């Protein structure tokens, strides 16, 4: 324990550079009440919030190591960065859910305003589309699922637009049509 002539307190440190400068792990077993604030700073060995959550205003800059959260992240209005953003569900057979509020939508785009995919929310929807990848030599599947016994798939182009299939061939009951409509 050390107090400098400037009034800075050092724990495990004989030359504290701030009001409280600790070298080592700080544990607050009954909780912590206070604010971390300033124009800069870092947790070089990580920051763990085990219960009760954390409120972060002004942004969270994570240059390496990722953000790991065992419970959930809510109330986020933006996640931005200069590198790729990866969202992954941990564990085995865990779902990753991106959801909007009530009647909002989930948009995927270029970040410069160019939306490439927009998933619109229908209040109380019980039927949905599925996208399933495929192994080598097989075809990916666009399908439907939900609580109704029979769920149709509707293609709805905008206004007078067309639905175009890349090969120009449509097969019913065949996976390899040889004519435009077979």
Buried (B, 14 or more C-beta within 10 A) or exposed (E): EEEBEEEBBBEEBEEBEEEEBEEEEEEEEEEEEEEEEEEEEEEEEEEEEEEEEEEEEEEEEEEEEEEEEEEEEEEEEEEEEEEEEEEEEEEEEEEEEEEEEEEEEEBEEEEEEEEEEEEEBEEEEEBEEEEEEEEEEEEEEEEBEEEEEEBEEEEEEEEEEEEEEEEEBEBEEEEEBEEEEE
